[in-house]
Amino acid sequence: MSQDWERIGTVNRERLGLFQQLHVYGDVIPLKHVIDMQQLENELAAFSDKWVQYNPEKTNNPRHGLSVTSLDGGMSGVPDLFSIYEWSKQTGRKVSERDFNVPTEAYRHCKSIHAIFEPFLPDVGRCRFVRFQPGGHFPPHRDGSVNYQIPDYFRILVPLNRTGHDRFHFVHDGRLVDYEPGRPYLFNALKTHSVVSFDSDVITLALSVALKQETVAKAVDLFKIY
Ligand SMILES: [Fe+2]
């Protein structure tokens, strides 16, 4: 199948312009609104039996997910916590990060995270809590786009409960990131990144936000230092 390179180039250039408006400020950018961890811990207690093994095919990787948004507002984890590639092959349905935009019960109940979402609504895409046990990890990777070279979303990671330097490492572009638990970090996910947990019940929150002029402007407003 021949590719429409002209169209692909136009889309990439438009996205790159927006992406650069964010990352000209840095690759890992702290945002305002530190999450109240005690409140979040109390809120998450209501979901203790709702965590889903993250990508169960990877049996040697102890991590569970709790969907904060999903395709249908449900919390089955299908397909958002499984292999979206496999699911697309089976169902013939193609989805993007931005399609996972229906808030779940976990979103409604966990009010402590709302301040991070509200500036970006309704443009928040796939978002989930991930809970790690020792050795649980995401190996080095880049979050790209299937059809284009520049994705149509940007990423925010919030290290939460039981994180900290001796417990949970966030590595970006080959460097260990110095982070503050509870604080959201907007990061350049086109550069390699990985996380690994050394402790039990470590929790993080990962968000995708649609890349649009409006959301870029809102993100810049949220920079901790401007
Ligand atoms: Fe990633």
Boltz pocket constraint, residues with backbone or C-beta under 6 A from the ligand:
constraints:
  - pocket:
      binder: B
      contacts: [[A, 141], [A, 142], [A, 143], [A, 189], [A, 193]]
      max_distance: 6.0
